[in-house]
Amino acid sequence: MVNFVATATLAISLMAASPAAPEWQSSYGKALEATRAGQEPLLVVLDKPGSDKAAIEPALLSENQAEGEVAKLLSPYHLCHVDVTTEYGQKVAKAFKAKDFPHVAIIDKTGSVVIFKKTGQVKQDEWSKILADHKSGNRPHVVLKPSDDPSDPSYCPNCHRQQY
């Protein structure tokens, strides 16, 4: 009896300790809402499942894998995978102005700005780099010509402070 309780306790603790497989939302609206509420970036994949050329490689989505590099790289993101062969998917693709697939976009952690997008097939090493580079969900801060004049639209107090 003691052995049974010990085995059951060990099995439960191992199940609780193992990471869950990434959960992909099929509703862009719900995924965007979760991003805005949770302050995590949103990874959106638009594709045509079952198509050789217009579908993203299933291994990159790590849908059925709880472990591995891809699952770890996906963990900082809210995930949304939309099938563009459906009427709903076509509306989402139109919102992203995507005409060719697969199409990948990452939206910042506020849910307001697309900070990355790519159309076409993605290789494993490129996918890993994309996910690693944008996991913070921060928008890139680019000022081409910081001005010293605070009334100038290109004036950035942070950039100005860093110059001196």
N, C-alpha and C positions, 0 to 999 in steps of 0.2 A: 504494500500500500504506500509506504514512504517513497519507494522508487517511482511509483506511478505519479505521485504528487510532484516529486522533484523533476521528473521528465516533462510533465505538463507545464510546470513553471518555467523550465528552460525553453521549451518550444514557444511559449507565449512571449517570453522576453526577446527571443530571437526574431519573432515575427514583428514585434513592436520596434526593434532596432533597425530592421532592414528598411531601406528607403522605398517609398511607393513609386510605382511607375508614373511617369509624367501624365497628367490629365489634360487632354486637349478639349477645349470648348468649341462647339460648332457654331455658336451664336456670337458674332462679332460684337453686338450690342452688350451682351452680358459680360464678355471678356473685357471690353473697354470700361464698363462700369466697375468691374473688379480691380482693374488697374488704377483707376482714379481713387478708389477707396483704399487700396493697399499700398499705393506708392511704389509699385514695382513695374518695370517695363513690360510691354506687351509685344510678344512675338506673333505675327500673323503670317500664315502660310495659305496662299490661294493656289489651288491646283485642280487638275482633273484626274482623280484617282483612277487607276486602271489604264491610263495612257502611258505609253513608253516615253514620249517626249515632253508631255505637259504635266507630269506628276513628279513630285519630289520623291527622292529615294526614301522608302519607308524606314530604313535603318537610321536616317538622320532625325526622324521624329521620335524614335525610341519609345513608341507607344506601348509596346509589350515588354519592355525591359526596365527593371527597377534599378539595375546596376549598370555601371559602365561610364565612360567618359562623357558620352552624349547626354545621358540622364543627368549627370552632375552639372553639365553646362546649361541645360534647360531649366534647372531648379530655380534660378533667380527671376524667371519670367512667368508672367501669366501667358497661357498658350491658347492660340486660336487657329484652328485648321478648318478652312471653308472649301467645300466642293463647288467649283464654279460651273458645274454642269446643271445645277439646280437654279430655279428662279431666284431664290434668296442669294445664292452664291454669285449670280450675275449682277445683282444689285450691289453687293459688297465690292465686287471687282470694279464696277463702275465708280464707286466712291473712291477707290484707290487709283482710278484711271489706268487700271491694268488691262492690257489687251492680249498679252502673251503670258504663258504660264510654263512652269511654276513662277509665282511671284511671292517674294518674301519681303516683309516690312517689319521694322521694329519701331514702336511708338514709345516716347519717353515716359518716365514714371508718373508724370502728371496726366498722361493720356491726351495730350494736346498737340504734340509735334511728332511727325515722322522723322526719326533720326537716322534711319538707314532703310534703303530699299534696293532690291536686286530682282531682275527678271532673268529667267533661264535656269538651267541645271546648276546645282551647287555640289562641289566635291567635298568629301569628308574633311580634309584639312582646311579648306576655305570656310566651311560651316563652323568648325571649332573656333577659328579665328574671329568670325563674325560674332558668335555668341559670347566669346571672351571679351571682345572689344566693347560691347554695348551693354554688358550685364549691370552696370550701375544705373542705367536708364537716364543719365544726365545728357542734356543737350550740349552739343559742342559750342564753345564760345569763340566766335570768330569775329575779329574786328580788323578790317583790312588796313585802315589808316586811322589810328586813334588820334583824336584831336585834343588840343589843350583847352579848347573853348567849350565850356559846359552847355552852351546853347546849340552847339553843333550836334546833329543827330548821331554822328559817329563817335561822339565823346563817350568814353567808358571810364568811370572813376577807378575801377579795379585795374584796368590796363594802364591808366595814367599813373596810378600809385606804384605799379610794378616797374615802370620805366625809371623811377628816381630812387 
